[in-house]
Structure formats: structure tokens, C-alpha cells
């Protein structure tokens, strides 16, 4: 799995202390990619300063993402970058999400006698790309006070040929989901060093102690990959959990679409 590099704390503070907002962009095209694209970014900073005995800083929102020559793909990319924890609020654009984040901080700053800097970063990167398949790894990290911030990675998958988002049920039809889950549990237990009968109730957060694959996945040439983010199945201190299921184990379960996507890796 391609790693998304989050800015270090020093980098965060440097970015937060710059004086201008708006768009920045850089060019990138890995040799193996089949579509050209570059990366651009949107940044929004509060004008409310947070002062301490050691520094003066400000809160900020930053999002980076790839831009393709195809508007339909770009619409998919931008919608994937909008990671919203509030089910009661929707945002039509990355800019609207950034404006809301800074607006919420400004309101909090006005009534907090000891305000802290808020930061929100989302970095969408091309994880996998073939003539038919695009996978984005959308990595986010934010802090709005408290003992520590929140972070994670969400995968978004797209069929370039049909211009449709790809769900897990598009790879393994719903009819075979239980069998897929059983295969996934076998690999999960092996990875965690668990016996076939060891309970999952005490150490993990699976509902009713029953193993379950999530919907956070992507395809590679030889495996179906899953990622559990913090708090999803383990406490914060345990971090994220990766799981890879070899395609040879699920070959008989694959949909026709999945077989076409996998063939495009050749």
C-alpha cells in the first residue's frame, strides 16, 4: 500500500504561520501512471491569533488533491476529499468545508479564555492507477483541542472506463459477502496471532464480538486490501490495522467488473 506522508508538527506550524490563503499547486506524474495529473491545494487560515509565551500561531485548514484532465474524474476526486464527521451537515465543495472549519474555530476562539490552535489537513493521493482503475488514498489529520488529534485514511475507488464509483459489492457481489467475510476473518486471526476459536469480544470493538470486514478497501495486482482506522476495531493507542486478502483466495467470488479491473494491472 502506498504511504501517504502527513506533515510533521514543525511543518504544520510553518504552514499555519504563512500570511496568504488560497491555492498552491505542484506537478507530479509517477512513471507507472496511465493518466496525467498534477497536485493542487486549497488552504484557509483564521485571522484570529493564538498567543503563548513562546509563539504566536493561527488555525488553518489544508487540502491537497490530484487534478486530472477529465472533469468527471475531478468531480469524483473532490467529493472524496470532503470528509465530514457531522451527518447533519453537508458541504458542496472543499472550500465550503474549509470555511466551515475556520468559522467554527473563530466562534470558539471568541469565548475561550485559553484557546488552542486548530488544524485540519486532508491529503488525497493517487494510490493505484491503471487504464481502468483509480484508487485514491485520502489521508486526514485534525486537531481541535484535547489530549490528541484524530487521523485516518479512507480509500475511494473509481472505474475510469464507466466513470462510476466502485463499492465493495461491485468487486464481490452481495451473494458472496459472507464467504468473503469468512476468508477475511481467517487472515485477520492469523495476522493477530489468534486461534480459530479465540474470542474477539475483549480486545476488539467488533459488534457482538463478530468479525466483520469494513468498506475501506482497494485493489492491487494480487490482493484485496482493507484498512481499519483508529477506534474502529481497536483503541487509539493500537493505531490502524491493515489486512490483505490474496486474490487467489477470492477468485471464484469476483464480479465480472472486478476481473476486468484486475486484468488492467497487466
C-alpha positions in Angstrom: 0.0 0.0 0.0 1.3 3.4 -0.9 2.1 5.5 2.1 0.7 9.0 2.5 3.1 11.3 4.3 1.5 13.6 6.8 3.3 16.9 7.5 5.3 16.9 10.7 4.4 19.2 13.6 7.1 21.6 12.6 5.7 21.6 9.0 2.3 22.2 10.4 3.3 25.2 12.4 5.3 26.6 9.5 2.3 26.3 7.2 0.0 27.8 9.8 2.2 30.9 10.2 2.2 31.9 6.5 0.3 35.1 5.6 -1.6 34.2 2.5 -4.6 31.8 1.7 -5.7 30.2 -1.5 -4.4 27.7 -4.0 -1.0 26.3 -4.4 0.0 23.5 -6.9 2.8 21.3 -7.9 3.3 18.9 -10.8 3.5 15.1 -10.3 3.2 12.1 -12.6 4.6 8.8 -11.4 6.2 6.8 -14.3 3.7 3.9 -13.9 0.6 6.1 -14.1 -1.5 6.0 -17.3 -3.2 9.4 -16.8 -1.5 12.7 -16.4 -2.4 14.8 -13.4 -0.9 17.4 -11.0 -1.5 18.1 -7.4 -3.1 21.3 -6.2 -4.1 22.5 -2.8 -6.6 24.8 -1.0 -5.6 26.5 2.2 -7.7 28.6 4.6 -6.4 30.3 7.7 -8.0 32.2 10.5 -7.1 35.7 11.3 -7.6 35.0 15.0 -4.2 34.7 16.5 -3.4 32.3 19.3 -0.6 33.7 21.5 1.5 32.0 24.1 4.7 32.8 25.9 6.7 31.0 23.2 4.9 31.7 20.0 2.0 33.3 18.0 0.1 31.0 15.8 -3.1 30.6 13.9 -5.6 27.9 13.0 -5.7 26.5 9.4 -7.4 24.1 7.0 -5.4 22.5 4.2 -6.4 20.1 1.5 -4.3 18.7 -1.3 -5.5 16.5 -4.1 -4.8 15.4 -7.7 -6.3 17.2 -10.7 -6.8 15.3 -14.0 -7.7 16.5 -17.4 -11.1 14.8 -17.1 -13.8 16.8 -15.3 -15.8 13.8 -14.3 -12.8 12.2 -12.6 -12.1 15.6 -10.9 -15.6 15.7 -9.5 -15.1 12.2 -8.0 -11.7 13.3 -6.5 -13.1 16.5 -5.0 -16.0 14.7 -3.4 -13.6 12.1 -2.0 -11.7 14.9 -0.3 -14.7 16.1 1.6 -14.5 14.0 4.8 -17.3 15.2 7.1 -17.8 13.8 10.6 -21.1 15.6 11.0 -24.0 13.6 9.5 -26.4 16.6 9.8 -24.2 18.9 7.7 -23.3 18.6 4.0 -20.7 20.6 2.1 -20.8 21.2 -1.7 -17.1 21.9 -2.0 -13.7 21.6 -0.4 -13.8 25.4 0.0 -17.1 25.3 1.9 -15.7 22.6 4.2 -12.6 24.8 4.9 -14.7 27.9 5.5 -16.9 26.0 8.0 -13.8 24.6 9.9 -12.3 28.1 10.3 -15.7 29.6 11.1 -16.2 27.1 13.9 -12.8 27.9 15.3 -13.4 31.7 15.2 -16.6 31.3 17.2 -14.9 29.1 19.7 -11.9 31.5 19.9 -14.2 34.4 20.8 -15.4 32.7 24.0 -12.5 30.6 25.0 -10.1 32.2 27.6 -7.4 29.8 26.7 -7.8 29.0 23.0 -5.6 26.4 21.2 -4.7 26.3 17.6 -7.0 24.1 15.5 -5.5 22.3 12.4 -7.1 20.2 9.7 -5.2 18.5 6.9 -6.5 16.2 4.2 -4.2 14.8 1.5 -5.6 12.8 -1.3 -3.0 10.9 -3.3 -3.2 8.5 -6.2 -2.8 5.1 -4.6 -3.3 2.9 -7.6 -4.0 3.7 -11.2 -4.4 1.6 -14.3 -6.2 2.2 -17.7 -9.4 1.2 -16.0 -9.0 1.7 -12.3 -8.2 4.6 -10.0 -7.8 4.3 -6.2 -7.3 7.3 -4.0 -5.9 7.2 -0.6 -7.4 10.2 1.3 -5.4 10.7 4.5 -6.6 13.2 7.1 -5.3 14.6 10.4 -7.0 17.2 12.5 -6.8 18.7 16.0 -9.4 20.8 17.8 -8.2 20.5 21.3 -7.9 17.7 23.8 -5.2 15.1 24.5 -4.6 14.3 20.9 -5.9 14.8 17.4 -7.7 12.4 15.0 -6.3 10.8 11.9 -7.0 8.1 9.3 -7.0 7.1 5.7 -10.1 6.5 3.5 -9.8 4.8 0.2 -12.0 5.8 -2.7 -12.2 3.6 -5.9 -13.3 4.6 -9.4 -13.9 2.8 -12.7 -12.2 5.0 -15.3 -13.9 3.2 -18.2 -17.5 3.6 -16.9 -17.0 6.7 -14.7 -18.6 5.0 -11.7 -17.5 4.8 -8.1 -16.6 1.3 -7.1 -18.1 -0.2 -3.9 -17.1 -3.5 -2.3 -20.3 -5.1 -3.6 -19.1 -4.2 -7.1 -15.9 -6.3 -6.5 -17.5 -9.2 -4.5 -21.3 -9.5 -5.2 -23.5 -9.3 -2.1 -24.3 -13.0 -2.6 -20.7 -13.9 -1.7 -20.1 -11.3 1.1 -20.5 -13.9 3.9 -17.9 -16.1 2.3 -15.6 -13.2 1.7 -16.0 -12.2 5.4 -15.1 -15.8 6.5 -11.9 -15.7 4.4 -11.1 -12.2 5.8 -11.5 -13.5 9.3 -9.1 -16.3 8.7 -6.4 -13.9 7.6 -7.2 -11.4 10.4 -6.8 -14.1 13.0 -3.5 -15.2 11.5 -2.2 -11.6 11.4 -3.3 -11.0 15.0 -1.9 -14.3 16.2 -5.3 -15.7 17.3 -6.6 -19.2 17.2 -9.7 -20.1 15.3 -11.8 -20.1 18.4 -10.3 -17.2 20.3 -12.9 -14.6 21.4 -12.9 -11.2 19.7 -15.0 -9.6 22.4 -12.4 -8.5 24.9 -9.7 -7.0 22.7 -11.6 -5.7 19.7 -14.6 -3.5 19.0 -16.4 -5.8 16.6 -20.2 -5.7 17.1 -21.3 -8.6 19.3 -17.7 -9.9 19.1 -18.3 -11.0 15.4 -15.5 -10.3 12.9 -16.6 -8.0 10.0 -14.8 -6.6 7.0 -15.4 -2.9 6.5 -15.9 -0.9 3.3 -12.5 0.8 3.4 -10.7 -1.2 0.7 -8.7 -1.1 -2.5 -7.4 -3.5 -5.2 -3.8 -4.3 -6.1 -2.5 -6.7 -8.7 -2.5 -9.6 -6.2 -4.7 -8.7 -3.2 -7.8 -7.1 -1.9 -6.7 -4.7 0.9 -8.6 -3.4 3.8 -7.8 -0.7 6.4 -9.4 -0.2 9.8 -8.8 3.3 11.2 -8.3 4.2 14.8 -11.2 3.4 17.2 -12.8 1.3 14.5 -11.8 -2.1 16.0 -9.1 -1.2 18.4 -8.3 1.7 20.9 -6.4 4.8 19.8 -3.1 3.5 21.2 -3.2 0.5 18.9 -3.3 2.6 15.7 -4.7 1.4 12.4 -5.0 -2.2 11.2 -4.2 -3.4 7.7 -5.5 -6.6 6.2 -4.7 -8.1 2.8 -6.6 -11.0 1.2 -4.8 -12.6 -1.7 -6.9 -12.5 -4.9 -6.2 -16.2 -5.4 -8.4 -16.9 -2.3 -11.4 -14.9 -3.7 -11.0 -15.5 -7.4 -14.2 -17.6 -7.6 -16.1 -14.7 -5.8 -15.0 -11.9 -8.1 -17.6 -10.0 -10.2 -17.1 -9.6 -13.9 -16.2 -5.9 -13.3 -13.5 -6.9 -10.8 -12.0 -9.3 -13.3 -11.7 -6.5 -15.9 -10.2 -4.2 -13.3 -7.6 -6.8 -12.2 -6.7 -7.6 -15.8 -5.9 -3.9 -16.4 -2.9 -4.3 -14.0 -1.1 -6.3 -16.6 
